Amino acid sequence: MADTKKTTFNFTAAPFAGPATPGTIGATGSQGGVGADAKSHYNGGNCTWVCDNNDDNYKGPGKGGTGGDGGIGNTGSNGAKGLPAPNGVLNLGDVVGDVEIQVGGSDGQQGGKGGQGGPGGPGGPGGKGANGCKGANGQNGSIGATGDQGRGGKGGLGGNGGDGGDGSTITVYYSSITGGQFNQITVSGAAGLAGKGGDPGAGTLNKGGGDAGQPGTKTGSKPTIRITKV
């Protein structure tokens, strides 16, 4: 038995290619403060320099301060409302076989991902060395150790999803149909997904990833197909 002839008319809106624009990276944290300078004095009795910072002469110049926390990432863009289905009129005349009519708006766009948290600020420079005081590299008179990098900033908030796209009205006129039937497939555009939270910023530690946005709140209106024999 031969397959039934089938003709399809598609009035479905195209989906979005991807999520909305992501947020931008947060600000870099401030640099840490300068470490304390070493201090020493000359001991004429034994002709040596003596470090005043401590007794063992091994920790003279201070380590630089820890950098500041990176800024929070910027919020992702909200998703756009789904595209509406196009309207249409079909004048089919005499029809043979099945006729399938597909119509519906597209889903709302997913919200953009939150921006990455800003990097932690650089550690501050070590304090100045002094004769008789050993710095970060263990050498007499060398400077103190550089401070640690600050914590990476928290990731940005994800954008909100867009509402679903609206349906349309398709009107079909025909004179007769032989060996088949009309099949209607209607779809309401779904609400868009929430944008993902941003990644934490770079740093010795970080303040964690961002929170997701909110999903879209509304589905699109239902399409209508009107079939009339003339």
C-alpha positions as CSV (number, residue, x, y, z in Angstrom):
1,M,0.0,0.0,0.0
2,A,1.4,3.4,-1.0
3,D,2.2,5.9,1.7
4,T,-0.3,8.7,2.2
5,K,0.9,12.0,0.7
6,K,1.7,14.6,3.4
7,T,2.2,18.3,2.9
8,T,3.5,20.4,5.8
9,F,3.2,24.2,6.4
10,N,5.4,25.6,9.2
11,F,4.6,28.9,10.8
12,T,6.8,28.3,13.9
13,A,9.2,31.1,15.0
14,A,12.9,30.4,15.0
15,P,14.6,29.9,18.4
16,F,17.3,32.1,19.7
17,A,20.8,31.1,18.8
18,G,22.0,31.4,22.5
19,P,21.6,33.1,25.8
20,A,21.5,36.9,26.2
21,T,24.8,38.8,26.6
22,P,26.8,37.8,29.6
23,G,27.9,40.3,32.3
24,T,31.3,41.7,32.3
25,I,34.1,41.0,34.8
26,G,34.2,42.7,38.1
27,A,36.8,45.2,39.2
28,T,40.3,44.2,40.3
29,G,40.9,44.5,44.1
30,S,43.2,47.1,45.5
31,Q,46.9,46.5,46.1
32,G,47.9,45.6,49.6
33,G,49.9,48.0,51.7
34,V,53.6,48.3,51.9
35,G,55.4,46.2,54.5
36,A,57.2,47.8,57.4
37,D,60.8,48.9,56.7
38,A,63.6,47.2,58.5
39,K,65.6,49.2,61.0
40,S,69.1,48.6,62.3
41,H,71.9,50.3,64.1
42,Y,75.7,49.9,64.1
43,N,77.3,48.4,67.2
44,G,80.7,50.0,67.4
45,G,81.8,47.6,70.2
46,N,81.9,44.6,67.9
47,C,81.8,46.5,64.6
48,T,78.5,44.9,63.4
49,W,75.1,46.0,62.2
50,V,72.3,44.9,64.5
51,C,68.7,44.5,63.3
52,D,66.2,46.3,65.5
53,N,63.1,44.5,64.3
54,N,63.9,41.2,66.1
55,D,66.6,39.4,68.0
56,D,67.6,36.8,65.5
57,N,68.1,39.2,62.5
58,Y,66.1,36.9,60.2
59,K,62.8,38.7,59.9
60,G,63.7,42.3,59.5
61,P,61.6,43.9,56.7
62,G,57.9,43.3,56.9
63,K,55.9,41.3,54.4
64,G,53.6,43.4,52.2
65,G,49.9,43.5,53.0
66,T,47.3,41.2,51.4
67,G,45.5,42.6,48.3
68,G,41.9,43.7,48.5
69,D,39.0,41.5,47.4
70,G,38.0,41.6,43.8
71,G,34.7,43.3,42.8
72,I,31.5,41.3,42.2
73,G,30.9,40.4,38.6
74,N,28.3,42.4,36.6
75,T,24.8,41.0,36.1
76,G,24.0,39.2,32.9
77,S,21.6,40.8,30.4
78,N,17.9,39.7,30.6
79,G,16.7,37.4,27.9
80,A,14.4,38.8,25.2
81,K,10.8,37.8,24.8
82,G,10.4,34.9,22.4
83,L,9.7,35.7,18.7
84,P,6.0,35.7,17.7
85,A,4.7,33.2,15.1
86,P,4.0,34.7,11.7
87,N,0.4,35.1,10.6
88,G,-0.6,33.4,7.4
89,V,-3.4,32.6,4.9
90,L,-3.4,29.4,2.9
91,N,-5.6,29.0,-0.2
92,L,-5.2,25.3,-0.9
93,G,-8.1,24.5,-3.3
94,D,-8.4,20.8,-3.9
95,V,-6.2,18.9,-1.5
96,V,-4.9,15.3,-1.8
97,G,-3.4,13.5,1.3
98,D,-2.7,14.8,4.8
99,V,-2.0,18.5,5.5
100,E,0.0,19.3,8.6
101,I,0.0,22.9,9.9
102,Q,2.6,23.8,12.5
103,V,2.4,27.2,14.3
104,G,3.8,28.6,17.5
105,G,6.0,31.3,19.0
106,S,9.6,30.6,20.1
107,D,10.7,30.1,23.7
108,G,11.9,33.1,25.6
109,Q,15.6,33.7,25.5
110,Q,17.7,32.4,28.3
111,G,19.2,35.1,30.5
112,G,22.9,36.0,30.1
113,K,25.5,34.4,32.4
114,G,26.7,36.6,35.2
115,G,30.2,38.1,34.8
116,Q,33.2,36.6,36.4
117,G,34.2,38.2,39.7
118,G,37.1,40.5,39.6
119,P,40.6,39.2,40.4
120,G,42.0,39.8,43.9
121,G,44.3,42.7,44.2
122,P,48.0,42.2,44.1
123,G,49.9,41.9,47.4
124,G,51.8,44.9,48.6
125,P,55.5,45.2,48.3
126,G,57.7,44.1,51.1
127,G,59.4,46.7,53.4
128,K,62.8,48.1,52.7
129,G,65.8,46.2,53.9
130,A,68.5,47.4,56.2
131,N,72.1,46.3,57.0
132,G,72.0,43.6,59.6
133,C,68.5,42.5,58.7
134,K,67.8,39.5,56.4
135,G,64.9,39.9,54.0
136,A,62.7,37.5,52.1
137,N,65.5,35.9,50.2
138,G,67.6,35.4,53.3
139,Q,70.2,37.9,52.2
140,N,71.4,40.7,54.4
141,G,69.8,44.0,53.5
142,S,67.2,42.6,51.1
143,I,63.6,43.6,51.0
144,G,60.7,41.9,52.6
145,A,58.3,39.4,51.0
146,T,55.5,40.5,48.7
147,G,52.1,40.2,50.2
148,D,49.5,37.6,49.1
149,Q,47.0,38.2,46.4
150,G,43.5,39.1,47.6
151,R,40.4,37.0,47.3
152,G,38.7,36.7,43.9
153,G,35.4,38.5,43.7
154,K,32.0,36.8,43.8
155,G,30.5,35.9,40.4
156,G,27.8,38.1,39.0
157,L,24.1,37.5,39.1
158,G,22.6,35.7,36.0
159,G,20.1,37.6,33.9
160,N,16.4,36.8,33.9
161,G,14.8,34.6,31.2
162,G,12.5,36.2,28.7
163,D,8.8,35.5,28.3
164,G,7.6,33.0,25.7
165,G,6.7,34.2,22.2
166,D,3.1,34.7,21.2
167,G,1.2,32.5,18.8
168,S,-0.6,33.8,15.7
169,T,-3.7,33.1,13.6
170,I,-3.4,30.9,10.5
171,T,-6.4,30.8,8.1
172,V,-6.8,27.9,5.7
173,Y,-9.2,27.8,2.8
174,Y,-9.8,24.6,0.8
175,S,-12.3,23.3,-1.7
176,S,-12.0,19.5,-1.0
177,I,-9.7,17.0,0.6
178,T,-9.2,13.4,-0.7
179,G,-7.3,10.6,1.0
180,G,-6.2,12.5,4.1
181,Q,-7.0,15.0,6.8
182,F,-5.8,18.3,8.4
183,N,-3.5,17.9,11.4
184,Q,-2.9,20.9,13.6
185,I,0.2,21.3,15.8
186,T,0.2,24.4,17.9
187,V,2.9,25.3,20.4
188,S,2.9,28.1,23.0
189,G,6.4,29.7,23.5
190,A,7.8,28.6,26.8
191,A,9.3,31.0,29.3
192,G,13.1,31.4,29.0
193,L,15.5,29.8,31.4
194,A,17.3,31.7,34.1
195,G,20.9,32.9,33.3
196,K,23.6,31.1,35.1
197,G,25.6,32.7,37.9
198,G,29.1,34.0,37.1
199,D,32.3,32.3,38.0
200,P,34.4,33.5,40.9
201,G,37.4,35.7,40.3
202,A,41.0,34.6,40.4
203,G,42.8,34.9,43.7
204,T,44.5,33.0,46.5
205,L,40.9,32.3,47.6
206,N,37.6,33.5,46.3
207,K,34.2,34.7,47.4
208,G,32.3,32.1,45.4
209,G,30.2,31.9,42.3
210,G,27.3,34.1,41.5
211,D,23.6,33.3,41.8
212,A,21.4,32.3,38.9
213,G,18.8,34.8,37.7
214,Q,15.1,34.2,37.5
215,P,13.3,32.3,34.7
216,G,10.8,34.0,32.5
217,T,7.3,34.3,34.0
218,K,4.9,34.0,31.1
219,T,4.3,31.5,28.3
220,G,3.3,32.9,24.9
221,S,-0.3,33.1,23.8
222,K,-1.8,30.0,22.1
223,P,-1.9,30.0,18.3
224,T,-5.2,29.7,16.4
225,I,-5.8,27.7,13.1
226,R,-9.0,28.3,11.3
227,I,-9.9,25.9,8.5
228,T,-12.7,26.8,6.2
229,K,-14.2,24.9,3.3
230,V,-15.1,27.2,0.4
